[in-house]
Amino acid sequence: MPIQLTDSCVSLQAAQMAPPDLRDVFPERVAAKRRGKDLGDGLVRRIAYDIARAMAWDAWRTAAAG
């Protein structure tokens, strides 16, 4: 199923949370996570924000470690 315009807007908003150097892989990670799932209310939003938070957290931990 193609991504819808509203899904794209949500994903773009969530991508702003991701570290700038990882934003190019963000859409690929969202697409991979939603593949094969029934698209219900808020699924793309939850996936997008979960991935963005994880990417930001990983970048923060990496920076803090060294």
MODELLER restraints for C-alpha pairs under 7 A, 6 or more apart:
rsr = mdl.restraints
at = mdl.atoms
rsr.add(forms.Gaussian(group=physical.xy_distance, feature=features.Distance(at['CA:7:A'], at['CA:44:A']), mean=6.22, stdev=0.5))
rsr.add(forms.Gaussian(group=physical.xy_distance, feature=features.Distance(at['CA:10:A'], at['CA:45:A']), mean=5.93, stdev=0.5))
rsr.add(forms.Gaussian(group=physical.xy_distance, feature=features.Distance(at['CA:11:A'], at['CA:45:A']), mean=6.79, stdev=0.5))
rsr.add(forms.Gaussian(group=physical.xy_distance, feature=features.Distance(at['CA:11:A'], at['CA:48:A']), mean=5.56, stdev=0.5))
rsr.add(forms.Gaussian(group=physical.xy_distance, feature=features.Distance(at['CA:14:A'], at['CA:48:A']), mean=5.88, stdev=0.5))
rsr.add(forms.Gaussian(group=physical.xy_distance, feature=features.Distance(at['CA:14:A'], at['CA:49:A']), mean=5.30, stdev=0.5))
rsr.add(forms.Gaussian(group=physical.xy_distance, feature=features.Distance(at['CA:14:A'], at['CA:52:A']), mean=6.06, stdev=0.5))
rsr.add(forms.Gaussian(group=physical.xy_distance, feature=features.Distance(at['CA:15:A'], at['CA:23:A']), mean=6.28, stdev=0.5))
rsr.add(forms.Gaussian(group=physical.xy_distance, feature=features.Distance(at['CA:15:A'], at['CA:26:A']), mean=6.63, stdev=0.5))
rsr.add(forms.Gaussian(group=physical.xy_distance, feature=features.Distance(at['CA:15:A'], at['CA:52:A']), mean=6.06, stdev=0.5))
rsr.add(forms.Gaussian(group=physical.xy_distance, feature=features.Distance(at['CA:17:A'], at['CA:52:A']), mean=5.68, stdev=0.5))
rsr.add(forms.Gaussian(group=physical.xy_distance, feature=features.Distance(at['CA:17:A'], at['CA:53:A']), mean=6.87, stdev=0.5))
rsr.add(forms.Gaussian(group=physical.xy_distance, feature=features.Distance(at['CA:17:A'], at['CA:56:A']), mean=6.67, stdev=0.5))
rsr.add(forms.Gaussian(group=physical.xy_distance, feature=features.Distance(at['CA:18:A'], at['CA:52:A']), mean=4.89, stdev=0.5))
rsr.add(forms.Gaussian(group=physical.xy_distance, feature=features.Distance(at['CA:18:A'], at['CA:53:A']), mean=6.97, stdev=0.5))
rsr.add(forms.Gaussian(group=physical.xy_distance, feature=features.Distance(at['CA:18:A'], at['CA:55:A']), mean=5.75, stdev=0.5))
rsr.add(forms.Gaussian(group=physical.xy_distance, feature=features.Distance(at['CA:18:A'], at['CA:56:A']), mean=5.20, stdev=0.5))
rsr.add(forms.Gaussian(group=physical.xy_distance, feature=features.Distance(at['CA:19:A'], at['CA:56:A']), mean=5.88, stdev=0.5))
rsr.add(forms.Gaussian(group=physical.xy_distance, feature=features.Distance(at['CA:30:A'], at['CA:47:A']), mean=6.42, stdev=0.5))
rsr.add(forms.Gaussian(group=physical.xy_distance, feature=features.Distance(at['CA:30:A'], at['CA:48:A']), mean=5.78, stdev=0.5))
